[in-house]
Amino acid sequence: MKKIELLAPAGNLEKLKYAVMFGADAVFIGGKQFSLRSRASNFTLEDIKEGCGFAHAHNAKVHVTCNIVMHESDLDGLLDYLLALDKCGVDAIIASSPTILTLVKKHTKMEAHVSTQQTVTNSKAVKFFEEMGVDRVVLGRECSMEDIRNIRKNSNIDIEAFIHGGMCSSFSGRCMLSNVMTNRDANRGGCAQSCRWDYRLFEGEKEISDDDHKFTMSGKDLCAIDFIADMIEAGVTSLKIEGRMKSSNYIASVVNAYRKAIDEYYALGSIPNLNQYKDDLYQAENRPASHGFLAGDVTIKEQLFSRDYTTPTKDFLGVVQSYDKETKTVIVQVRNYFDSHRELELFSRFTGRQKIYVGDIYNLKGELQDAANQPMFLIKFHCETECFPNDLLR
């Protein structure tokens, strides 16, 4: 059996590199055209070419999303753009439009993957796209594990399933709330996440919410690490993490946890350190999570009707540039403010999560600093724990 693919999101080139370095087999990104997530940084063609080069050098693949709902005006320049992506070395295009899927198969060497925007939740629909000649179908997040098993059993092409990230209150993104309320079209990349807003809730004329307990209507985020073994045994081709707008810290943390869980299952036939990986994921979250529809129809436990919850706060503080073993000095590129003389967490793809103590902080000239207070500047401090380039400080 071919080893299952771990597919990670990347909103820019830095995030692509972190996803690959921390264990992704493939990444999905958006270009400047035809992509959802219009607020993500998104990639120029030059970035895409560089990203493909980096990924391929690390035995990883790059999928590009062209998954907007196509209007007539979107047809201009479409084929030229697809040919340019093919020339950059892109491995696959993710699209919901039959127009794009057909052009990809007819004119390029890239694979054609049916986006979750098509809400494919049964084997007959997979068969339809299989006969159309596509290479993979990304299932809707409304599928249960039983649905996924049956679809896989009755299909002859690759099947991809979501395992982590945001859940939509509608069918895999087919929501019109944002469009109606803010004129931002969720199906063309502009979702305002209206389901997560705070609302006043009335029963007849009586308000049953208050200023401290407003109403919201979103689902909890998806966390399917409990279903890794089921996905592998079912023959799923690829496990997808959602979150192109998430931080590098989030992507590195989530990818690394799933990477370890997957590898452990293949090595041992079980995941004895599952609780540790769950905690790693919990530390990265900013919203409560659940298994979504994987165990069947959702209950109240899988939904959020208020913001009355707390999650860990892990500020992304810096990136390790180098470490001198003799002097035990680490050089860090600052991302967010932090004081000297405090305990922080070091997160490494080699050694996991560790506590470190930061004493005096210096600039590269050796001048003492009150704090690390200039984003993207380099600072150094003594660190007893060995660090590695691209380790994260938080």
KABELWO-V875707 format. One record per backbone hydrogen bond with DSSP energy under -1.0 kcal/mol. CO is the residue of the C=O (numbers start at 0). NH is the residue of the N-H. If there is no record, write none. Layout:
<<CO;NH> <CO;NH>>
This chain:
<<4;238> <5;24> <5;25> <6;240> <7;27> <10;41> <11;15> <12;16> <13;17> <14;18> <15;19> <16;20> <17;21> <18;23> <19;22> <24;60> <25;7> <26;62> <27;9> <28;64> <29;42> <33;67> <36;39> <43;47> <44;48> <45;49> <46;50> <47;51> <48;52> <49;53> <50;54> <51;55> <52;56> <54;57> <54;59> <55;58> <60;26> <61;90> <61;91> <62;28> <63;93> <70;73> <71;74> <74;77> <76;80> <77;81> <78;82> <79;83> <80;84> <81;85> <82;86> <83;87> <84;89> <90;110> <91;63> <92;112> <93;65> <94;114> <96;100> <97;101> <98;102> <99;103> <100;104> <101;105> <102;106> <103;107> <110;92> <111;134> <111;135> <112;94> <113;137> <114;117> <115;118> <119;139> <121;125> <122;126> <123;127> <124;128> <125;129> <126;130> <128;133> <129;132> <134;157> <135;113> <136;159> <139;142> <143;147> <144;148> <145;149> <146;150> <147;151> <148;152> <149;153> <151;154> <157;136> <158;236> <158;237> <159;138> <160;239> <162;223> <163;241> <164;221> <169;171> <170;173> <172;174> <175;179> <176;180> <177;181> <177;183> <178;182> <184;187> <184;189> <186;68> <188;37> <192;195> <193;196> <194;216> <198;214> <200;207> <202;205> <205;202> <209;212> <212;209> <214;198> <217;303> <220;289> <221;164> <223;226> <224;227> <226;230> <227;231> <228;232> <229;233> <230;235> <231;234> <236;4> <237;160> <238;6> <239;162> <239;163> <242;245> <246;250> <247;251> <248;252> <249;253> <250;254> <251;255> <252;256> <253;257> <254;258> <255;259> <256;260> <257;261> <258;262> <259;263> <260;264> <261;265> <262;266> <263;267> <264;268> <270;273> <272;276> <273;277> <274;278> <275;279> <276;280> <277;281> <278;282> <287;220> <289;222> <290;293> <292;295> <293;144> <298;301> <299;302> <301;219> <304;215> <306;308> <316;334> <316;335> <317;392> <318;332> <319;389> <321;330> <323;327> <323;328> <327;382> <328;323> <329;380> <330;320> <330;321> <331;378> <332;318> <333;375> <337;371> <341;357> <343;355> <344;393> <345;353> <346;391> <347;351> <351;347> <353;345> <355;343> <357;341> <358;340> <360;368> <361;379> <362;365> <366;362> <370;372> <371;337> <373;376> <376;333> <378;331> <379;361> <380;329> <387;390> <390;319> <391;346> <392;316> <392;317>>
